[in-house]
Amino acid sequence: MKNSEILELTTEELVARVSEEKSNLTKLKFAHAVSAIENPLRINKVRKDIARLNTELTKRKAASASE
């Protein structure tokens, strides 16, 4: 997910997307533990996407708190 796509999302969509990605990460980790997944780098990508989403959420909360 690109940063430009993240910026277009509303705050509610960001929260929903974070929870969705976290569950996706859990499923990927479990699948990888049971048997090797085809592309283990997907785990890193999902982790980075979660971090990007959380960063944008934090920026928005800080901006709303300063208003």
Backbone as CSV, one residue per row, in Angstrom:
resi,resn,N_x,N_y,N_z,CA_x,CA_y,CA_z,C_x,C_y,C_z
1,MET,0.849,-1.173,0.000,0.000,0.000,0.000,0.895,1.237,0.000
2,LYS,0.615,2.148,-0.892,1.413,3.356,-1.018,0.920,4.427,-0.051
3,ASN,1.809,5.350,0.272,1.436,6.431,1.187,0.330,7.300,0.604
4,SER,0.321,7.479,-0.706,-0.730,8.285,-1.321,-2.091,7.618,-1.139
5,GLU,-2.124,6.300,-1.174,-3.372,5.580,-0.931,-3.808,5.717,0.519
6,ILE,-2.854,5.703,1.418,-3.164,5.825,2.845,-3.732,7.203,3.149
7,LEU,-3.188,8.234,2.533,-3.644,9.596,2.785,-5.077,9.817,2.322
8,GLU,-5.514,9.056,1.327,-6.871,9.199,0.801,-7.926,8.574,1.708
9,LEU,-7.505,7.677,2.619,-8.445,6.988,3.493,-8.914,7.900,4.625
10,THR,-10.147,7.693,5.065,-10.633,8.420,6.228,-10.089,7.744,7.483
11,THR,-10.250,8.406,8.607,-9.740,7.865,9.863,-10.410,6.544,10.205
12,GLU,-11.713,6.453,9.976,-12.427,5.210,10.267,-11.934,4.079,9.367
13,GLU,-11.675,4.403,8.110,-11.157,3.400,7.180,-9.759,2.950,7.595
14,LEU,-8.957,3.889,8.121,-7.621,3.538,8.591,-7.694,2.543,9.741
15,VAL,-8.587,2.812,10.696,-8.724,1.922,11.848,-9.163,0.536,11.388
16,ALA,-10.109,0.492,10.469,-10.583,-0.790,9.950,-9.475,-1.509,9.195
17,ARG,-8.718,-0.767,8.437,-7.637,-1.368,7.641,-6.538,-1.923,8.538
18,VAL,-6.232,-1.224,9.653,-5.212,-1.706,10.586,-5.638,-3.051,11.173
19,SER,-6.883,-3.141,11.617,-7.335,-4.402,12.199,-7.357,-5.514,11.154
20,GLU,-7.735,-5.169,9.935,-7.747,-6.148,8.846,-6.341,-6.660,8.551
21,GLU,-5.389,-5.739,8.488,-4.005,-6.119,8.192,-3.388,-6.919,9.339
22,LYS,-3.755,-6.594,10.576,-3.233,-7.357,11.713,-3.723,-8.798,11.678
23,SER,-4.987,-8.982,11.331,-5.494,-10.353,11.234,-4.843,-11.083,10.067
24,ASN,-4.597,-10.361,8.979,-3.897,-10.943,7.836,-2.485,-11.370,8.228
25,LEU,-1.805,-10.546,9.013,-0.454,-10.869,9.462,-0.462,-12.113,10.339
26,THR,-1.431,-12.217,11.223,-1.541,-13.390,12.081,-1.737,-14.655,11.252
27,LYS,-2.602,-14.575,10.246,-2.841,-15.720,9.374,-1.579,-16.105,8.604
28,LEU,-0.848,-15.091,8.113,0.383,-15.373,7.377,1.424,-16.043,8.272
29,LYS,1.570,-15.535,9.491,2.541,-16.122,10.421,2.179,-17.565,10.747
30,PHE,0.899,-17.805,10.961,0.467,-19.163,11.265,0.715,-20.092,10.082
31,ALA,0.364,-19.638,8.890,0.577,-20.443,7.693,2.057,-20.731,7.476
32,HIS,2.897,-19.755,7.787,4.331,-19.939,7.617,4.896,-20.894,8.661
33,ALA,4.322,-20.891,9.853,4.785,-21.799,10.898,4.393,-23.240,10.590
34,VAL,3.210,-23.427,10.021,2.742,-24.769,9.701,3.515,-25.337,8.519
35,SER,3.569,-24.598,7.441,4.348,-24.999,6.275,4.815,-23.725,5.584
36,ALA,5.971,-23.781,5.015,6.560,-22.589,4.415,5.633,-21.995,3.356
37,ILE,5.384,-20.684,3.480,4.560,-20.024,2.477,5.420,-19.737,1.247
38,GLU,4.748,-19.490,0.133,5.455,-19.323,-1.134,6.412,-18.135,-1.104
39,ASN,5.958,-17.025,-0.540,6.791,-15.827,-0.502,6.810,-15.280,0.927
40,PRO,7.804,-15.645,1.731,7.844,-15.190,3.118,8.068,-13.683,3.275
41,LEU,8.480,-13.014,2.210,8.670,-11.566,2.290,7.343,-10.827,2.399
42,ARG,6.228,-11.526,2.116,4.905,-10.917,2.287,4.677,-10.532,3.743
43,ILE,5.264,-11.302,4.673,5.119,-10.991,6.088,5.730,-9.622,6.377
44,ASN,6.909,-9.372,5.845,7.558,-8.066,6.036,6.730,-6.943,5.433
45,LYS,6.166,-7.183,4.256,5.362,-6.159,3.591,4.141,-5.805,4.413
46,VAL,3.480,-6.809,4.964,2.287,-6.556,5.771,2.668,-5.804,7.045
47,ARG,3.786,-6.176,7.660,4.243,-5.468,8.865,4.518,-3.995,8.567
48,LYS,5.134,-3.729,7.433,5.435,-2.344,7.066,4.162,-1.563,6.744
49,ASP,3.200,-2.225,6.120,1.926,-1.567,5.844,1.216,-1.190,7.137
50,ILE,1.246,-2.082,8.121,0.634,-1.789,9.416,1.322,-0.595,10.059
51,ALA,2.637,-0.552,9.969,3.391,0.567,10.540,3.033,1.881,9.838
52,ARG,2.887,1.850,8.523,2.510,3.063,7.784,1.122,3.546,8.187
53,LEU,0.192,2.593,8.316,-1.169,2.952,8.712,-1.189,3.541,10.123
54,ASN,-0.454,2.922,11.038,-0.405,3.430,12.411,0.257,4.800,12.488
55,THR,1.255,5.031,11.658,1.919,6.331,11.628,0.941,7.418,11.198
56,GLU,0.164,7.136,10.163,-0.815,8.116,9.699,-1.891,8.354,10.749
57,LEU,-2.321,7.302,11.440,-3.293,7.462,12.521,-2.743,8.364,13.626
58,THR,-1.495,8.151,13.973,-0.867,8.961,15.018,-0.764,10.416,14.590
59,LYS,-0.429,10.673,13.329,-0.354,12.042,12.821,-1.712,12.717,12.903
60,ARG,-2.746,11.989,12.525,-4.100,12.567,12.549,-4.566,12.834,13.971
61,LYS,-4.246,11.946,14.904,-4.632,12.164,16.295,-3.893,13.360,16.877
62,ALA,-2.631,13.518,16.536,-1.841,14.657,17.011,-2.386,15.965,16.429
63,ALA,-2.779,15.915,15.166,-3.306,17.120,14.517,-4.647,17.507,15.118
64,SER,-5.480,16.528,15.427,-6.784,16.847,16.016,-6.643,17.294,17.470
65,ALA,-5.627,16.813,18.164,-5.415,17.203,19.553,-4.886,18.638,19.647
66,SER,-4.127,19.058,18.638,-3.545,20.405,18.672,-4.543,21.476,18.230
67,GLU,-5.667,21.054,17.659,-6.656,22.041,17.198,-7.472,22.574,18.324
